[in-house]
């Protein structure tokens, strides 16, 4: 069966993984938009779960407490690339989940096996209901969630490039330099925690294409991945 036949018989799944600051979210949304695919930000789902835990007084540093509570919230991820949404118990949490308190604790929550099991099930459900296909971005898409993905990409960049990008993004939001420095240190801590956790660590799947974005423009990265998906899945830009 060639790639065109495969694309016509089952939804395309593009799994894009990588560390913070590698450009996963921006690139994934753009690729999904160009190819007419759905888009799934799995990191937002873990943030939403963390936000719920903090809001409801769950001790996020207690894995047992997190495991017991993680079945309670209703987390719904909208997959429209033009305007992805994330709600918890019907409440839009797209803003609150990006705050520093959630950022500081999301790795601890994401490391709990029960949390990952619940959200992986939801993530696979999103893909199953994507008519044409989906671009899913996160940290274990190709290695755990979608091991049979049509295309797997591992986005990376030098630590300096990632730190500079994140700093520019935070300055654009009006944050002061002290906060930016603190959040840069937290980014490095999160990457270390996510790479060393026992359950579904951040890692490059053996069959994932490595794309180093350090010296590439955003358009070059988007074009590279779009071309890769077109070639392997038999898709054309929407």
C-alpha positions, -999 to +999 in steps of 0.1 A: +000+000+000+015+034-010+012+065+011-018+078-008-037+046-001-028+047+035-039+083+038-073+075+023-080+045+046-071+060+080-065+094+095-030+107+094-012+112+127+017+135+128+036+132+162+058+162+171+079+160+202+106+182+217+118+202+247+104+236+258+113+264+235+119+243+204+088+257+187+065+227+189+033+245+194+037+272+168+051+248+142+025+221+149-004+245+145+010+259+113+016+225+098-019+214+108-034+245+093-015+241+060-026+205+056-061+208+068-055+186+099-067+189+135-043+201+161-037+187+196-016+205+223-011+178+248+010+200+271-021+221+276-040+190+288-013+184+315-014+221+324-052+219+327-050+189+350-024+207+371-045+239+373-075+218+385-053+202+412-040+235+425-075+251+423-090+223+443-064+220+470-048+188+459-011+185+471+006+182+437+038+170+454+020+139+467+018+114+438-008+093+456-031+123+461-028+133+425-034+098+413-066+095+433-079+129+421-070+128+385-102+110+374-124+138+386-119+168+363-135+168+328-107+180+305-117+188+269-093+198+243-106+216+212-086+206+181-093+233+156-059+245+144-073+280+138-084+283+175-076+254+198-093+255+231-089+238+265-116+236+292-119+220+326-154+212+338-167+235+311-145+264+321-121+280+296-087+277+312-065+287+283-052+317+302-048+304+337-029+273+327+000+294+314+006+311+347+039+306+367+022+285+395+010+259+370+043+261+351+062+253+383+041+223+391+031+207+358+061+184+356+053+169+390+017+162+380+027+149+345+051+124+361+022+105+379+014+073+359-024+076+366-024+111+351-006+100+320-028+070+316-060+091+318-047+119+294-032+094+269-066+079+266-081+113+259-054+121+234-059+089+214-096+097+214-090+131+199-070+114+171-096+088+165-123+115+159-101+136+136-117+130+102-087+139+080-060+135+106-042+153+134-009+169+144-002+161+180+025+179+199+041+171+232+069+152+248+059+115+243+038+116+212+060+094+190+074+073+218+043+064+238+010+080+227+011+073+190+038+047+184+024+039+149+021+076+139+023+082+101+051+108+107+072+113+138+093+145+143+116+154+172+121+192+172+151+205+191+173+236+193+203+246+212+198+257+248+208+292+240+184+294+211+155+281+232+163+305+261+165+334+237+132+325+221+114+321+254+128+354+267+116+373+236+082+357+240+080+368+276+092+403+269+065+406+243+040+398+271+055+426+292+073+406+319+102+421+337+138+408+333+139+392+368+108+371+360+122+362+326+155+350+342+136+329+368+114+314+341+144+305+320+159+286+349+126+269+354+125+258+318+158+241+322+146+224+354+114+212+337+133+197+307+156+179+331+127+165+351+107+155+321+137+138+305+145+118+336+111+108+348+103+071+351+070+072+332+071+083+295+102+105+296+109+131+270+129+112+244+133+109+207+115+079+192+139+057+173+121+063+140+115+101+145+130+126+121+153+150+140+148+186+131+172+211+147+156+245+146+185+265+160+196+281+127+163+278+108+135+304+104+100+295+115+089+293+078+118+269+071+108+246+099+072+246+089+081+240+053+104+211+062+078+193+082+049+200+058+070+186+030+078+155+051+041+149+058+031+154+022+057+129+011+049+102+036+012+106+040+003+115+004-013+148+016-013+181-001-017+215+014-053+225+021 
